[in-house]
Amino acid sequence: MLAALRRLAAQPSGRRFLLLLAMLAGFGLLLLVVPLPAPGELPGLAERLGPFAPVAAIVGGALLLVALVPRTFVTLATGAVFGPLTGALYALGAALLAAVLGFAIGRLLGREFVAERVRGRLARLDRWFARQSVLGVMTVRLLPIAGFGLVSYGYGTTGARVLPYLVGSVLASAPTAFGYAAVGASVTTPGGVDWYAATPAALGLVASAVLIARWWRAERGRAAADTEATAPPSGR
C-alpha cells in the first residue's frame, strides 16, 4: 500500500490532478444513476451488523461522504438506524474520517498541481486558506457552496493547515448532525417528527450567520490593514 502511494506521488502533478478530476466525475455519475435508500428502510441494519455496527456506521458513512453522497442523507440514515444521540455521534465520527480522507486525497493528487499554477488573485486566495483559523474553516463549511466531500477535496488542494481544518470541520458539522439524526430517528418512530429534537440544527443556523458576519468583518479589517501597510508613505 505504501509502495503504491509512493509510486503515485512520483507521478507528474498534471497526471495526478487529472486522476482527481476523473475520480470526482465518476462519483458524480454514480450519484446520478444509483438510487439512495430511504432512511425508513434502514432500522434493522444495526441488529444485522451486531458488534460491528459502530465501526460500519463510521467507516461506511465516511466512504459515502468521500464518494460525494450528501451528508444530510448519511446523518438521517445514522439517526434512523441508531437513534438520535448515538446516530449523531456516529455521523460526527464519519464526518471526521471523511474530512481526513478527502483532505489527504486532495493533497496527494491536487496540491502540487495547484501550487505550481496559482497566480494573482488565486495565489492570494491560496494564502488565505493557508492562514485560516478554525473560525474560517467553520465559515467555509457552513456556506452552501458545495457538499461535504467536495469541500474536503478542495481543502486538500490548498495550503490549509491540517489541525484548524479538522477542528473547524467537526465543529461546523455538529449542530446539523444532532438535528438531522433526530429527524432520521423520528421517521422510524411512531408519533411523527419531534421538532424539539431539531433545535440544535436551528441554533446551528443562527451560529452560522454570526460566524459568517464575524469572519466577514475580520477579513475586511485584515484587508484594510494590509492595504495600509503596503501603501507608500505620503511625502511632506
Protein Blocks (a to p, Z undefined) as FASTA:
>chain_A
ZZmmmmmmmpcfklmmmmmmmmmmmmmmmmmmmccddfklmmmmmmmnmmmlmmmmmmmm
mmmmmnopafklmmmmmmmmnojklmmmmmmmmmmmmmmmmmmmmmmmmmmmmmmmgghj
lmmmmmmmmmpcfklmmmmmmpcfbcfklmmmmmmmmmcdfklmmmmmmmmmmmmmmmmm
mmmmmmmpghijafklmmmmmmmmmmmmmmmmmmmmmmmmmmmmmmmmmpccddZZ
